[in-house]
Amino acid sequence: MSQLTSARYGKDNVRLFKVHRDEKTGVQTVVEMTVCVLLEGDIDQSYTHADNSVVVATDTMKNTVYILAKQHHVTPPELFASIISTHFVETYKHIHAAHVKVITHRWTRMMIDGLPHPHSFLRDGSETHVVEATAREGLGISIRSSIAGLLVLKSTGSQFHSFIRDEYTTLPDVYDRILSTEVDCGWAWKAFSGLDEVKAATSKFDAAWLAARPITLKTFATDSSTSVQNTMHKMCDQILNAVPDVMAVDYSLPNKHYFEIGLIIDLSWHKGLENTGKDAEVYAPQSNPNGLIQCTMTRQGKRSKL
């Protein structure tokens, strides 16, 4: 005998582009997003008995995203995601939770002759600003913000040594190496009682982004890293200190390996070329396999007194 234990459905990859035109200055601002909406509630019968009377059509969800984008500001994305998720929980009484993911794509204003152009932009990287907001009936709104796809590299200032060595180990100790990763950094906000409380915190969302990104970049660049683990620990700690309303910070950092050509192909046969250690200049970027390092840090709770 089987039973349905969980169910959610929705609309993914809703592409949205909004232009704000300042009539006084002539300056235009653009935002491009990809939105996903998933709903939970009293919808089991649509699965078990082919009863669509409880189904909010996914096309309706798409239309709703566009209408709400017209009626409201879409920035910061934390607020827009909360507006969408709250709408579905409040509009449809049988829907008890709405999960909304908003991915904001980069459009950076062009500098022309040293001045910001009023209506021209460039895509200067694959990095995105990702927000996940869930509104639950009677339980408020939870929000996680994140940086995703931020590709970084430094050509020195990284080490990895003194790790466990046994009969399975071939990796040598390294005291100077290229370090590269694609940053996925997220921070979870304290719970919000509802949309009004999210609106009251609007200024804090962009401020957190403007703190987390520089912290990530500066720590990556300046830390004399003995391991990715230790470097990401420092990043998490600084973000928690910088943003009081954030309750947890997490990082996922995959290694982007660059191997010395001399370790892969011996070049000494060609006129005695050396390309290892201090002589290494030419490297081969590796796609896989790769290391993947993750961690989550939270605020330390008060110790109980016996």
Disulfide bonds with the S-S distance in Angstrom:
none
